Amino acid sequence: MKITDIAALLLRLALASGFFSAVASRLSLWDRQSSGWNNFLDYTAQVNSFIPKSFIPAIAMISTVLETGLGVLLLIGLKTNYAAFAAALLTLLFAFAMASSFGMKEPLDYSVFAFSAGAFLLATMPYYKWSIDQLLSK
């Protein structure tokens, strides 16, 4: 067992958990700690202050679907390199939107660039032990 295998597994699980936690919050699955859908819509509008307000519900829905789907793919390790690359791009876009609307402090405080970099790193790994990808490669 290599340390890189363990690191890749932990990175997959951490990225998936990050997506799942964000989605759970906006769907009020974290009880009192949840943001709820309406607060998420407000935050989406703040982060994307440069986009017309009429696009905000679509952006919120699309991001929720993408985060859920990417979380599932990363959790089970299916098409991991593609899912990780998509996760990296999605979170990088989020970081740039945050920086554009709030300044650089916000995406740095919330480690969005680190999340994106981790996903880019995961996308470059040659194989994914303990994944469906590994099972399918045999």
N, C-alpha and C positions, 0 to 999 in steps of 0.2 A: 504494500500500500504506500503510495507516494503522497507527500504533503500537498502536491498540486491537485491530486484527486480530491482530497479533503477540502482544499480551498475552493475548488470549483463547485463542489456540492454545497458548501456553506454559502458561497456567493449566489448560487441559484436560489437557495432557500431564502436568503436575506432579501434579494430583489423581489421574489414572489411575495414574500411577507409584506414588504413595503407597499406593493401594489394592492394586495388584499386589505391591508389596514386602511389605506386611503379610501378604497371603495366601501368598506364596511362602515367607515365614519359617515360618508355622505348618504348611505342607506340606513343610517341610525341603528346599526347593529352593535355599536359600542355603548349602548344605553346612554347615560348622562354625558359621557365623554365624546359622543358623536357630534359632528357638525350639522348633519341633516342636509337634505337636498336643497332647500331654499338658501341656506348659508353657503353651500357649495356653489350654487348659481351666482350668488353675490361675489364670492371670491373669484370665480372664473371670470366674471366681468371686470373685476379689479386687475387681475393678472393680465388679461387681454384688453387693456384699456384702449388700445389702438385699433380694435376691431368693432364694427357696428354692433350695438346691443342686440339686434335681431338675430345675430349668429350665435349668441352665447348659449341658448339651450341646446343647439346642435353640437357645439364644441363640448359642452358638459356631457352630453350623452355619448358622443363618439369617444371621448377620453375615458369615460367609465367602461365602455365596452372593450376598448383596447387594453386598458389596465387589467381588466378581469381576464381577458383572453391570454394576454402575455403572462400574467401571473400563473395561470393554469399550465401553459406550455413550459414555463420555467420550473414550476414545481415538479412536474412529472418528467421533465427532461426530454421533451419531444421537439424536434427541429430547434434544438437549443441555440445553435449559432444564429439562426434567423430571428428567433424570438429575442435573444440577447441584443442583436443589432437593432431590431425595431425598438426595444426598450431603451437602448442608448439614445436613439434618435428622438424618441418621444420625450424623454426626460431632458435632453439637451434643448429641444424646442421650448419646453416648460421653463428651463433655466433662463434662456434668452428672453422669454416673455416676462418672467419675473424681473429680470435685470432691467428690461426696457420700461416696465411700469413702476418699479419700486427702487431701482438702483441695485448695485452689485451685492450689497450687504444681505439682502433677503435670500437669494439663491445660495450664497455662501453659508449663511446661518443654518439653513435647512439642508445643507449637504447635497443639493441637487446636482451640482457638478460632479461630486464624488460618486453619487448613485449612477450617473451617466457614464463616468469613467469605468466604474466597476462592470457595468453592462458591456461596454466596449471591450474590456479585457476578457470577459467571459466569452464574447463572440469570437475571439481569436484563438481559443483553446482548440487543440487538434482532436480531442475526444472528450466524452463526458461519461465518466464512470458512474455507476448507480443511476442510470437514466434509461428511458425507453429508447433513446438513440443508441445506447450500447447494446441493448437487447436486439434491436433491428439490424445492427451491423454484423451480427453473428450468422 
